[in-house]
Amino acid sequence: MSYSTSQDQNTMSDELTSNTPAMMNQASSVPDLVKIGAIPTNTAIEVDSDILDPVVRSDTFCRFQLQNKGILHSHSKISVRLANSAADGDAFFPLGVGVHSLIDRCRLLIGTQTISEIDDYNHYMGYKSLFMSGEHQKERESVTSGRCINHGVYYNDGDNASNGGISDTSASFIGLDIGTEVDRNVSGAPSSSGNLELKPYMKTNKNLGGPEYQIAIADLFPFLYTNQLPLYMIKEPVTIEITFSAALDKRVSGNAGTSYSIDTTSLQMVADYQYFPQEIMEQYAAANSDMTFTYVDYRMAKRTVSSSGAAGAEEATGTTIMNVGGAGRICSKVIGMLSRDSESGGGITNNYHSYGPRRNYDTAPSASAATFNGSFIANIKYNNEFLYPVDLDNSARYFYQVTQAEGMVPFVTRDEYSFQGDSMTPFTFEGIAQNATPHGLPNHFFYNAYHLNRNERVNSRGIEYYFNYDALATLGGGTSDSYTLRVYTEVLKTASISNGMVSTSLA
């Protein structure tokens, strides 16, 4: 099996090599140990697993320090659970993000250098989880992380209350499928009555403590999906810092108004260190004494967006220009999401969602419920040019742009993405109507992504995000509502390892 190494990693300094063909062939024969997937299959690999306790731990913050040995496997995990409490009430981790709802900020440091960090990480994971298949979430993530946005067809057959046990194979709706049966033994029409309950191991019952889930460090620091850290080549301390989300209404759903504490004794990191044959690791270290690799990191900007007027009424924000940063950097992607601030604790997704414009398809409009079709108009401007010659104003185009930016289609329904259609079932999930607004699923996954394909450095003016929400409604029953717009910019960075010391800079 053949393999290749990067040009930078194949280049050796004059002090270590000569330019003779023999020495050049020797350098090129050293496999790339840190690039995932570049190792021949017949290479012997030994894995040493350590269970690390945090050097600092509390309900708001923890820090892990890794050992400078071997090569850190990217699938090393951090385990966490909620604490036992005498307070009553079942709850569950928000289905769109699972246990990732606990993390507000994560940071990877080598020495004093911040290699990678993500602010509002739980909101970022709401977007990234879109691209995980429903089957994977149902069969694996529901057990490992608590995520489970999977869909199934809801047939009318089996409704004992109103269908009399008569077989009816019609299916008017789709809804959540988490591997449990819908309880249809309730009153009402067969298409509108029933409740879906969580699997017992997914409930965070406070009398028993919650389930213990794991978070992969590659999720915390995305560059680890393609590169692994050669810890044995680093002389400086390598640490991971995690800042937890607020205990009240930000960690779980289903029991609003109750604080949930983290069981700090459960905080552990399962660190897997890989070892290749000693001669290979020594050759790799000699050939890459001055190593440079490029990776992506994320920077976040946010602002408050308000709506006013009667509950359910249309409200336009007007055209707003938001500078999201990126000045002097090479940026490849912009990700936008709008979350409703007060939607915490009681909803299926908690606050980790993204709203689109409101829509109302009332066939008999009245003064209180008029038929309208809201819109969202947006564009990106950088280096004095707009990304799109014509502003985006169609939800199908936004969906297409997300697909282009990520290279795959999000696993959400049209109803969930843009509030178009009426496909979501009125059946409840843990007592929450799946088709309800605001606590259900429709219009909760309207994430936007824009691929910056010019491959050029952003000038000093930065990236400007132009947007206008038309029909952004007040949903809380009052006269105003508050939303937060978060915009993540994917930036290119460079890290260098020279004689065991690490430095990082913008690419």
VEXVO-520183 format. One line per 5 residues: number of its first residue (from 0); their letters; for each residue x, y, z of C-alpha. Coordinates in steps of 0.02 Angstrom, whole numbers, plus 32768, in hexadecimal, padded with zeros to 4 digits. Example, Ala and Ser with C-alpha at 12.3 -4.5 7.8 and 13.67 -1.06 7.14 Angstrom:
BEGIN
0> AS> 8267:7F1F:8186 ~ 82AC:7FCB:8165
END
This chain:
BEGIN
0> MSYST> 8000:8000:8000 ~ 8045:80AA:7FD2 ~ 803D:8147:803B ~ 8072:81FB:802D ~ 80AE:8286:809F
5> SQDQN> 809C:8342:8090 ~ 8126:83A8:8042 ~ 8147:8407:80E2 ~ 8157:8367:8146 ~ 81CB:8318:80C5
10> TMSDE> 823F:83AF:80C7 ~ 82CF:839B:8140 ~ 8347:841F:817A ~ 83FB:8422:813A ~ 843A:83F3:81E8
15> LTSNT> 83D8:8350:81E5 ~ 83E3:8317:8130 ~ 8445:8327:8092 ~ 8406:8335:7FE1 ~ 8447:828B:7FAC
20> PAMMN> 83C7:821B:7F56 ~ 83DE:8198:7FDE ~ 83B3:8212:8068 ~ 8320:825A:8007 ~ 82D9:81AC:7FEC
25> QASSV> 82EE:8187:80A5 ~ 828D:8224:80D4 ~ 8201:81FE:805A ~ 81EE:814F:80A1 ~ 81B9:8191:814C
30> PDLVK> 80FB:8186:815B ~ 8095:821C:8192 ~ 8067:81EA:8244 ~ 7FF5:827E:826C ~ 7F8A:8282:81CF
35> IGAIP> 7EF7:820F:81E8 ~ 7EEB:8186:8166 ~ 7F9E:8194:8129 ~ 7FE9:80FD:8182 ~ 8003:8057:8127
40> TNTAI> 7F8F:7FD0:8166 ~ 801D:7F5B:8192 ~ 806D:7FD7:820C ~ 8068:7F99:82BF ~ 800C:800E:8334
45> EVDSD> 8006:8005:83F2 ~ 7F83:8069:8452 ~ 7F9A:809F:8506 ~ 7EFC:80DF:855B ~ 7F03:8150:85F3
50> ILDPV> 7E70:818A:865D ~ 7E97:823E:868D ~ 7E44:82A1:8717 ~ 7E38:835C:86FC ~ 7EBD:83C5:8753
55> VRSDT> 7E33:8446:8771 ~ 7D7C:841B:8781 ~ 7CDC:8475:87B3 ~ 7C28:8487:877A ~ 7C5D:8512:8703
60> FCRFQ> 7D0B:84E2:86C6 ~ 7D88:8454:86B5 ~ 7E38:843E:8671 ~ 7E92:83A1:8637 ~ 7F4E:8392:861D
65> LQNKG> 7F8D:830E:85A5 ~ 802E:82AE:85B2 ~ 80B3:82D3:8531 ~ 80C1:8224:84ED ~ 8090:81C8:8450
70> ILHSH> 8014:820F:83D2 ~ 7F6B:8247:8416 ~ 7EDE:81E7:83C3 ~ 7E57:825D:8384 ~ 7DCB:81F1:83C8
75> SKISV> 7E02:8205:847C ~ 7D69:822B:84E6 ~ 7D32:8298:8578 ~ 7CAA:824B:85E4 ~ 7C2B:82AD:864A
80> RLANS> 7B84:8297:86A1 ~ 7B0B:82FE:8708 ~ 7B0D:82F6:87C5 ~ 7A8F:829F:8833 ~ 7A11:8310:8887
85> AADGD> 797B:8305:88F8 ~ 7918:8373:8882 ~ 7891:831D:881D ~ 787B:8324:8762 ~ 78AD:82C6:86C7
90> AFFPL> 790B:8320:8640 ~ 7974:82F7:85A8 ~ 7A06:8340:854B ~ 79C8:83A7:84B5 ~ 79B4:832C:8426
95> GVGVH> 7A10:8399:83A8 ~ 7AB2:83A5:840B ~ 7AA6:8324:8496 ~ 7B2B:8330:851E ~ 7B84:83B8:84BA
100> SLIDR> 7B06:8430:8508 ~ 7B73:842E:85A4 ~ 7C07:8484:854E ~ 7C06:853E:8531 ~ 7CBD:8552:8500
105> CRLLI> 7D4E:84DD:84DC ~ 7E06:8505:84C4 ~ 7EA2:84A1:8499 ~ 7F46:84EE:84D4 ~ 7FFB:84BC:84B9
110> GTQTI> 8064:8520:8530 ~ 8018:85CE:852A ~ 7FE0:85BD:8475 ~ 7F27:85A3:8451 ~ 7F23:8523:83C4
115> SEIDD> 7E67:8514:83B2 ~ 7DCD:855B:8409 ~ 7D13:856B:83EB ~ 7C9F:85E4:8447 ~ 7BE9:85B2:845F
120> YNHYM> 7C1E:8503:8431 ~ 7B72:84B9:845A ~ 7B21:8528:83D6 ~ 7BA8:84FC:8358 ~ 7B84:8442:8374
125> GYKSL> 7ACC:8461:834F ~ 7B05:8489:829D ~ 7B86:83FE:828D ~ 7B0A:837A:82C9 ~ 7A9E:839D:822F
130> FMSGE> 7B17:8337:81C7 ~ 7B0E:8299:822E ~ 7A94:821B:81E7 ~ 79F7:81F5:8247 ~ 7A22:813C:824D
135> HQKER> 7ACC:8163:829A ~ 7A7B:81D2:831C ~ 79F8:8151:8348 ~ 7A6C:80BA:8351 ~ 7B0A:8109:8399
140> ESVTS> 7AFE:81BE:83CF ~ 7A62:81A2:8439 ~ 7AD0:8131:84A4 ~ 7B76:818D:849C ~ 7B44:8246:8499
145> GRCIN> 7A87:8256:84AA ~ 7A6A:829A:83FB ~ 79D7:824E:839F ~ 7987:82B4:8314 ~ 794B:8220:82AF
150> HGVYY> 78AA:8218:824B ~ 7828:8193:822A ~ 777E:8184:81D9 ~ 76E9:818F:824F ~ 7662:8117:8215
155> NDGDN> 75B1:8122:8256 ~ 75AB:8066:8273 ~ 75A7:8037:832A ~ 7541:80C6:8371 ~ 74D3:806C:83EF
160> ASNGG> 7476:8103:842E ~ 7425:8141:8391 ~ 7448:80BF:830B ~ 73FE:802B:8364 ~ 7493:7FBD:833C
165> ISDTS> 7469:7FC2:8282 ~ 7504:7FBA:8212 ~ 7527:8061:81C1 ~ 75C8:8071:815D ~ 75B6:8129:812E
170> ASFIG> 7645:8198:8167 ~ 7626:8252:816A ~ 76BE:8285:81CF ~ 7771:8260:81FA ~ 77BF:8277:82A5
175> LDIGT> 784B:8246:831A ~ 7884:8192:831B ~ 78F2:816C:83B1 ~ 78D8:80B0:83B6 ~ 7840:80AD:8429
180> EVDRN> 7788:8095:83FF ~ 770C:8123:8400 ~ 7688:8114:8488 ~ 75E6:8126:8426 ~ 7570:80F4:84B2
185> VSGAP> 7530:81A4:84C4 ~ 7493:81FE:848E ~ 7484:825C:83EB ~ 7496:8242:8331 ~ 7510:81BC:82F9
190> SSSGN> 7580:8239:829F ~ 758D:82B3:832E ~ 759C:8253:83D1 ~ 762C:81F4:841C ~ 76C8:820D:8484
195> LELKP> 777B:81D7:8464 ~ 77E3:81B7:8500 ~ 789E:81B4:8511 ~ 78FD:8116:8530 ~ 791D:8108:85EC
200> YMKTN> 79DA:8116:85D8 ~ 79C7:81BF:8580 ~ 7967:8212:860E ~ 79C5:8280:8687 ~ 795A:8257:871E
205> KNLGG> 79A3:82BF:87A8 ~ 7980:823F:8830 ~ 79EF:81C2:87D6 ~ 7A6A:8235:8781 ~ 7A75:823F:86C7
210> PEYQI> 7AC0:81C9:8648 ~ 7B7C:81D3:8632 ~ 7BA7:820C:8582 ~ 7C4A:8229:8527 ~ 7C89:82B7:84BA
215> AIADL> 7D10:8296:8438 ~ 7D9E:8315:8439 ~ 7D91:831B:837B ~ 7CE3:8367:8392 ~ 7D2D:83EA:8407
220> FPFLY> 7DBE:8411:8391 ~ 7D8C:83E8:82DC ~ 7E3D:83EB:8296 ~ 7E5A:8346:82F1 ~ 7DEB:82F0:8272
225> TNQLP> 7E7A:82FD:81F5 ~ 7F15:8311:8264 ~ 7F51:82C0:8304 ~ 7FC3:8313:8382 ~ 8074:82CA:838F
230> LYMIK> 8080:82E5:844B ~ 8129:828E:8456 ~ 8172:8319:83E9 ~ 812D:83A6:8458 ~ 818C:83E2:84F1
235> EPVTI> 8107:845D:852F ~ 806D:8433:8598 ~ 7FD3:8402:8532 ~ 7F2E:842F:8588 ~ 7E75:842A:8560
240> EITFS> 7E03:84AB:85B3 ~ 7D46:849C:85B8 ~ 7CCC:8521:85F4 ~ 7C20:84DA:861C ~ 7B78:8529:85F2
245> AALDK> 7B04:8574:8674 ~ 7AB4:84F8:86EB ~ 7A05:8546:86DB ~ 79A7:8515:863C ~ 7A41:850C:85CB
250> RVSGN> 7A79:845A:85EB ~ 79DB:83F1:85D8 ~ 792B:83F9:8592 ~ 7885:83C0:85D8 ~ 788C:840A:8687
255> AGTSY> 7896:84C6:8675 ~ 78BF:852F:870C ~ 792F:84AC:8760 ~ 79EC:84B3:876D ~ 7A51:8417:8742
260> SIDTT> 7B00:8404:8788 ~ 7B8E:83A2:873C ~ 7BD2:830D:879B ~ 7C85:834B:87A3 ~ 7CC2:82A1:87DF
265> SLQMV> 7C8C:8258:8736 ~ 7CFA:82D0:86D4 ~ 7D81:8265:8686 ~ 7DE0:825C:85E4 ~ 7E06:81B7:8590
270> ADYQY> 7EA6:81E5:8534 ~ 7EE4:816A:84B0 ~ 7F9D:8179:8485 ~ 7FD8:8121:83E6 ~ 8086:80D7:83D5
275> FPQEI> 80D2:809F:8332 ~ 8175:803A:8326 ~ 81FC:809F:837E ~ 8269:80AF:82E3 ~ 81D9:80F9:8280
280> MEQYA> 81AF:8178:8307 ~ 8266:81AA:8317 ~ 8275:81BD:825A ~ 81D7:8225:8254 ~ 8213:8298:82DF
285> AANSD> 82BC:82AE:8288 ~ 826B:82D1:81DF ~ 81F0:834E:822B ~ 8253:83AB:82AE ~ 8208:8448:8260
290> MTFTY> 8155:8416:823B ~ 80CC:8488:81F9 ~ 8017:8459:81DB ~ 7F7F:84BD:81A7 ~ 7ED1:84A8:81F1
295> VDYRM> 7E2B:8501:8208 ~ 7DE8:8554:82A5 ~ 7D4B:85B6:82CC ~ 7D29:8666:8308 ~ 7C7D:869C:8343
300> AKRTV> 7C24:8744:8340 ~ 7B75:8762:8383 ~ 7AF4:87E7:839C ~ 7A42:87F9:83DC ~ 79B1:87FF:8363
305> SSSGA> 7908:8837:83A7 ~ 7855:8828:836E ~ 77C0:888A:83AF ~ 7705:8891:839C ~ 7679:881A:83C9
310> AGAEE> 76A1:8763:83DF ~ 76A4:870B:8338 ~ 76AA:87AD:82D6 ~ 7720:87CD:8247 ~ 77BA:8832:826F
315> ATGTT> 7845:8867:81F9 ~ 78F3:888E:823A ~ 7921:88FB:81A7 ~ 79C7:88E9:814D ~ 7A51:88D8:81CE
320> IMNVG> 7B0D:88D4:81B0 ~ 7B74:886E:822A ~ 7C32:8866:8223 ~ 7C62:87B3:824F ~ 7D1F:87CB:824F
325> GAGRI> 7D9D:8771:81E3 ~ 7E09:8809:81BD ~ 7EB5:87D6:8181 ~ 7E87:871E:8180 ~ 7E64:869A:80FE
330> CSKVI> 7DB0:8665:811D ~ 7D5B:85D3:80C8 ~ 7CAC:85CF:8112 ~ 7C2A:8636:8170 ~ 7BA2:85E2:81D8
335> GMLSR> 7B09:8641:8219 ~ 7A83:860F:8298 ~ 79F9:866A:82F6 ~ 79BF:8627:839F ~ 792F:8662:840C
340> DSESG> 7976:8698:84B4 ~ 78E1:8667:8520 ~ 78CC:85BA:84D3 ~ 792E:855A:8555 ~ 7905:84C8:85C3
345> GGITN> 785B:849C:857C ~ 787B:847C:84C2 ~ 78B6:83DF:8468 ~ 7953:8438:842C ~ 7962:84B2:84BD
350> NYHSY> 79B9:8551:8482 ~ 7A28:84F4:8406 ~ 79CB:8513:8364 ~ 79BB:8590:82D7 ~ 791A:85EB:82AA
355> GPRRN> 78E3:861D:81FE ~ 7858:8694:81CC ~ 77A9:8672:820C ~ 7724:862A:819A ~ 7669:8618:81B0
360> YDTAP> 75FD:85B4:8138 ~ 7554:85D7:8185 ~ 74D3:85B6:80FD ~ 7456:8627:8151 ~ 74B7:86C1:8184
365> SASAA> 7479:8728:8214 ~ 74B5:87BF:8272 ~ 7518:8750:82E9 ~ 755D:86D3:826D ~ 7582:8718:81C1
370> TFNGS> 75D1:86B4:8135 ~ 7680:86EF:8112 ~ 7723:86AE:80CE ~ 77BB:86F8:8123 ~ 7865:8709:80D2
375> FIANI> 791C:8713:80FF ~ 798E:877B:8090 ~ 7A4B:876D:80A6 ~ 7AF3:8787:8050 ~ 7BAB:8787:807C
380> KYNNE> 7C22:8814:804F ~ 7CDF:880D:805C ~ 7D6F:885D:7FFD ~ 7CF1:88DE:7FBC ~ 7C8A:885C:7F5E
385> FLYPV> 7BEA:87FF:7F86 ~ 7BF5:8742:7F88 ~ 7B52:8735:7F25 ~ 7B25:87AF:7E99 ~ 7A6F:87A3:7ED1
390> DLDNS> 7A3E:8796:7F89 ~ 7A02:86EB:7FC3 ~ 7948:86EF:7FEC ~ 790C:863D:7FD1 ~ 7915:85B2:8053
395> ARYFY> 793F:8532:7FCD ~ 79D9:8598:7F9D ~ 7A0E:85A2:8053 ~ 79FE:84E5:8062 ~ 7A66:84D2:7FC4
400> QVTQA> 7AED:8547:8006 ~ 7AF8:84E1:80A7 ~ 7B0E:8445:803D ~ 7B96:8498:7FD5 ~ 7BF3:84D9:806E
405> EGMVP> 7BF6:8430:80C6 ~ 7BFA:83BB:8031 ~ 7B63:8359:806C ~ 7AA8:836B:8087 ~ 7A66:8392:8137
410> FVTRD> 79FA:8308:8182 ~ 7961:8374:81A7 ~ 78B3:8382:815D ~ 7874:8417:80FA ~ 77FD:8441:8187
415> EYSFQ> 788A:8440:8207 ~ 78FC:84A8:8199 ~ 7890:8532:8151 ~ 77E2:851D:819B ~ 779E:84EA:80F0
420> GDSMT> 771A:8464:80E6 ~ 76BF:840F:8174 ~ 7716:8367:8182 ~ 7743:8360:823B ~ 76D1:82F8:82A9
425> PFTFE> 766B:8348:8335 ~ 7698:82B1:83A2 ~ 76F5:82E7:843D ~ 77A6:82BE:8470 ~ 77B6:82B6:852D
430> GIAQN> 7717:831F:8532 ~ 7756:83A1:84B3 ~ 76F6:83AB:840F ~ 7773:8385:8384 ~ 771F:83FD:830A
435> ATPHG> 770E:848A:8389 ~ 775A:8537:8380 ~ 77C4:8564:83DC ~ 77EF:84C6:843F ~ 77E0:8443:83B5
440> LPNHF> 7849:8422:8319 ~ 7805:8489:8286 ~ 786F:851F:8255 ~ 78F7:84F0:82D2 ~ 7980:84BD:8259
445> FYNAY> 798C:8553:81E5 ~ 7A4A:855A:81E7 ~ 7AA3:85BB:815F ~ 7B51:859D:811B ~ 7BB2:85FB:8096
450> HLNRN> 7C49:85B4:803D ~ 7CCD:863B:801D ~ 7D1C:85F8:7F7F ~ 7D92:8684:7F4B ~ 7E26:863D:7FAC
455> ERVNS> 7E65:86EA:7FDA ~ 7E90:8746:8079 ~ 7E09:87B6:80C1 ~ 7E39:886E:80C5 ~ 7E38:88DE:815E
460> RGIEY> 7D7E:8900:814E ~ 7D54:884D:817C ~ 7CBC:87E7:8148 ~ 7C13:883F:814A ~ 7B74:87DB:8160
465> YFNYD> 7ADA:882E:8114 ~ 7A33:87E7:8151 ~ 797B:8811:815F ~ 78FC:87A2:81B9 ~ 784D:87C7:817B
470> ALATL> 77C6:877A:81EA ~ 7830:8759:8282 ~ 77A6:873E:8301 ~ 778D:8754:83BA ~ 776D:86A5:83F8
475> GGGTS> 7767:86B9:84B4 ~ 76B8:8700:84BE ~ 76F4:87B0:84E5 ~ 771C:8848:847E ~ 77D4:8829:8460
480> DSYTL> 784F:879C:844C ~ 790C:8793:844B ~ 7979:872B:83D9 ~ 7A35:8715:83CC ~ 7A8A:870C:8323
485> RVYTE> 7B2C:86A9:8327 ~ 7BA2:86A9:8293 ~ 7C38:8634:828D ~ 7CC8:8656:8217 ~ 7D38:85C7:81E2
490> VLKTA> 7DEB:8608:81DC ~ 7E8C:85B8:81A1 ~ 7F18:85AA:8221 ~ 7FC9:8567:8222 ~ 8020:850D:82B1
495> SISNG> 80DA:84EB:82B9 ~ 813C:8471:8325 ~ 81F5:849C:832E ~ 8268:843E:83A4 ~ 81D5:8413:8414
500> MVSTS> 8190:84C5:841D ~ 80E8:84F2:83CE ~ 80B0:8595:837F ~ 8012:85C1:8321 ~ 7FE0:864D:82AC
505> LA> 7F61:867B:822A ~ 7F83:8626:8183
END
